Amino acid sequence: MKRTVFYISDGTGITAETIGHSVLTQFEGVEFTTTRLPFVDSMDKAREAADRVRHESEACGCRPIVVNTVVDPEMSRLIAESGALMLDVFAPFIAPLEQELGMKRQNRVGKAHGLVNFQEYESRINATNYALSHDDGIDPNFNEAEVILVGVSRSGKTPTCLYLALHFGIRAGNYPLTPDDLEKGVLPPKLLAQRQRLFALTIDPMRLRQVRESRKPGSRYATLDQCRYEVTEAEKLFKRERLPVLSTTHTSIEEIASKILQTLGIQRHLF
């Protein structure tokens, strides 16, 4: 089965796509083709969006699905005239909240992902700069770090640090365990004073070989034997040092970040 899905929003479309994707993954066996239509913030743009949905319906011969986060009711009604299955993300929540709070909602566009708090925005930028300047042990000074990820090269440390910075404003650095570190079998001295902020990442050697091979084809660094050796020795080190460990092999960055925050007891809301 194949179905077309439109994420339509008067803002970035991030909310519609995030929620829509989470829902669609519950339906196995269906091949979804998705299109994001952001910044539909006028009647003319809503009409254009409706025309595009209607055209797709005629082309494929089945009703498209629209995941909608347009806050203006008139625009939403115009889009609904396309004949698509309309899934309004906000609709189930608005009426109960209006009744509970004793007030009507304000149709304000782009609040979820807009630049509404300069202090929070600046903290995210500073955290991102920190992650970049403390990537792969570039700067050994981790005194200002809130999280320090430890693991072998290409185990997912850098993308996780950047995600923590961009979405939570967390200063995260990372330290790649070198063959010398693994041979010694102890934490590097620069990490000993920071052990309460350490979190270890590991990965299946077969997956690690694939990642390294795409980066440095044909190198000893990417051989399966080298990957197996490094992962085995790193996991022994993590166990000896009693560090919290998570495998990144089949885990999304979002899930990795959430488990890190939970394990280290860091409370921070998602931007």
C-alpha positions in Angstrom: 0.0 0.0 0.0 1.2 3.5 -0.9 -0.1 6.7 0.5 0.9 10.4 0.1 1.3 12.5 3.2 1.5 16.3 3.4 2.9 18.1 6.5 1.3 21.5 6.3 2.2 24.3 8.7 2.1 28.1 9.0 5.6 27.8 10.6 8.6 25.6 10.0 6.6 22.3 9.8 8.9 20.7 12.3 6.1 20.0 14.8 3.8 18.5 12.1 6.5 16.3 10.7 7.8 15.1 14.1 4.3 14.1 15.3 3.2 12.8 12.0 6.3 10.6 11.6 5.8 9.2 15.1 2.2 8.2 14.2 3.0 6.8 10.7 5.7 4.5 12.0 2.9 2.6 13.8 1.6 1.4 10.4 3.9 -1.3 9.0 3.4 -2.4 5.4 2.4 1.1 4.2 4.9 3.0 2.0 4.4 6.7 2.9 5.6 9.4 0.5 5.9 12.6 2.5 6.0 16.3 1.5 6.5 19.3 3.9 4.7 22.5 3.0 6.0 25.1 5.6 5.0 28.8 6.0 1.5 28.5 4.8 0.5 31.7 6.5 -1.9 33.4 4.2 -5.2 32.5 2.4 -3.4 32.5 -0.9 -0.8 30.0 0.3 -3.5 27.9 1.9 -5.3 27.8 -1.5 -2.1 26.8 -3.2 -1.5 24.1 -0.7 -5.1 22.8 -1.2 -4.6 22.8 -5.0 -1.4 20.8 -4.6 -3.1 18.2 -2.4 -6.0 18.0 -4.7 -3.7 17.5 -7.7 -1.9 14.7 -5.9 -5.2 13.0 -5.1 -6.1 13.1 -8.8 -2.7 11.8 -9.9 -2.4 8.9 -7.5 -6.1 8.0 -7.4 -6.3 7.9 -3.6 -7.0 10.4 -0.8 -3.8 12.1 0.6 -3.3 12.5 4.3 -2.6 16.0 5.7 -1.0 16.5 9.1 -1.9 20.0 9.8 -0.5 22.6 12.3 -2.0 25.7 10.7 -3.5 27.6 13.6 -5.9 29.8 11.6 -9.3 28.0 11.4 -10.2 29.6 8.0 -7.0 28.5 6.4 -7.4 25.0 7.8 -11.0 24.8 6.4 -9.7 25.9 3.0 -7.0 23.2 3.1 -9.7 20.7 4.1 -11.6 21.4 0.9 -8.9 19.5 -0.9 -10.7 16.4 0.2 -7.7 15.0 2.0 -7.9 13.2 5.4 -7.2 16.1 7.7 -5.3 15.3 10.9 -5.2 18.5 12.9 -2.5 18.2 15.5 -3.9 21.0 17.7 -7.6 20.2 17.6 -7.8 17.6 20.3 -6.1 19.9 22.8 -7.5 23.3 22.2 -11.1 22.9 23.4 -10.2 21.1 26.7 -7.5 23.7 27.4 -9.8 26.6 26.7 -12.3 25.2 29.1 -9.8 24.4 31.8 -8.0 27.8 31.6 -11.2 29.8 31.0 -9.8 31.6 28.0 -9.7 31.4 24.3 -6.5 30.6 22.4 -4.6 33.2 20.4 -3.9 32.2 16.9 -0.2 33.0 17.1 2.0 31.7 14.3 5.5 30.2 14.7 5.6 30.3 18.5 6.8 26.7 18.9 10.0 27.2 16.9 10.3 31.0 16.7 13.0 33.2 18.3 11.0 34.1 21.4 13.6 33.9 24.1 16.9 35.4 23.3 18.6 34.0 26.5 17.6 30.5 25.6 18.6 31.0 22.0 22.0 32.3 23.1 22.5 29.3 25.4 21.9 26.9 22.5 24.4 28.8 20.3 27.0 28.9 23.1 26.5 25.1 23.7 26.9 24.4 20.0 30.1 26.3 19.9 31.3 24.5 23.0 30.5 21.1 21.4 32.5 22.0 18.3 35.5 23.3 20.2 35.5 20.3 22.5 35.0 17.6 19.8 37.2 14.6 19.7 39.4 15.9 22.5 40.4 19.0 20.6 40.3 21.0 23.9 41.2 18.7 26.9 39.7 21.2 29.3 36.3 19.9 30.2 35.8 22.0 33.3 32.7 23.7 31.9 31.2 20.6 30.4 27.8 19.3 31.6 28.2 16.0 29.8 31.4 14.2 28.5 30.9 11.4 26.1 33.5 8.7 25.9 33.9 6.0 23.3 35.9 4.7 20.4 36.2 6.7 17.2 32.9 6.9 15.1 30.7 5.5 17.9 28.3 8.5 17.6 29.8 10.9 20.1 29.9 14.0 17.9 26.3 14.0 16.5 25.0 13.3 20.0 26.9 16.3 21.5 25.5 18.5 18.8 22.0 17.3 19.3 22.3 17.9 23.1 23.5 21.4 22.3 21.0 22.4 19.7 17.9 20.9 21.4 18.7 21.3 25.1 21.4 23.9 25.3 23.7 21.5 27.0 27.5 21.9 26.9 28.7 18.5 25.8 32.2 17.5 25.0 33.6 14.2 23.9 36.8 12.2 24.2 37.7 9.5 21.7 39.5 6.5 23.2 42.8 6.0 21.3 44.6 2.6 20.9 47.1 3.9 23.5 44.2 4.6 26.0 42.8 1.1 25.4 46.2 -0.5 25.9 46.6 1.2 29.2 43.2 0.1 30.3 42.5 3.1 32.5 40.7 6.4 32.1 43.0 9.2 30.8 44.0 11.5 33.6 42.1 14.5 32.1 38.9 12.5 32.5 39.4 11.3 36.1 38.4 14.6 37.7 35.2 14.7 35.5 34.0 11.1 36.1 30.6 12.2 37.4 29.8 13.8 34.0 31.1 10.8 31.9 28.8 8.7 29.8 30.1 5.9 27.6 28.9 5.0 24.1 29.6 1.7 22.5 28.7 0.1 19.1 28.5 -3.2 17.4 31.9 -3.9 15.7 30.2 -4.8 12.4 28.3 -1.5 12.3 31.5 0.3 13.3 33.4 -1.3 10.5 30.7 0.0 8.0 30.9 3.5 9.4 34.7 3.6 9.3 34.9 2.0 5.9 32.8 4.8 4.4 35.1 7.3 6.0 38.5 5.7 5.4 38.1 2.9 2.8 40.7 0.1 2.9 42.4 1.4 6.0 43.5 -0.7 9.0 41.3 1.6 11.1 38.3 0.2 9.3 39.1 -3.5 9.5 36.7 -5.8 11.4 39.6 -7.1 13.6 40.5 -3.5 14.6 36.9 -2.6 15.3 36.4 -5.7 17.4 39.6 -5.1 19.4 38.7 -1.5 20.2 35.1 -2.1 21.1 36.1 -5.1 23.3 38.8 -3.2 25.2 36.6 -0.1 25.5 33.7 -2.1 27.0 36.2 -3.7 29.5 37.3 -0.2 30.5 33.8 1.0 30.9 33.0 -1.9 33.2 36.1 -1.5 35.3 35.4 2.2 35.7 31.6 1.6 36.3 30.6 4.1 33.7 27.0 4.2 32.4 27.1 2.7 28.9 24.7 2.7 25.9 25.0 1.0 22.6 24.3 3.3 19.6 24.0 0.5 17.1 20.2 0.5 16.9 19.4 3.7 18.9 18.4 7.1 17.5 20.2 10.2 18.5 17.0 11.4 20.2 16.8 8.3 22.3 20.5 8.4 23.2 20.2 12.0 24.3 17.1 11.3 26.4 18.8 8.3 28.2 22.0 10.4 28.9 20.0 13.1 30.5 18.0 10.7 32.6 21.0 8.7 33.7 23.0 11.8 34.7 20.0 13.4 36.3 20.0 16.5 34.1 16.6 18.3 33.9 16.4 20.4 30.8 13.4 21.1 28.6 13.4 20.5 24.8 13.7 23.7 22.7 
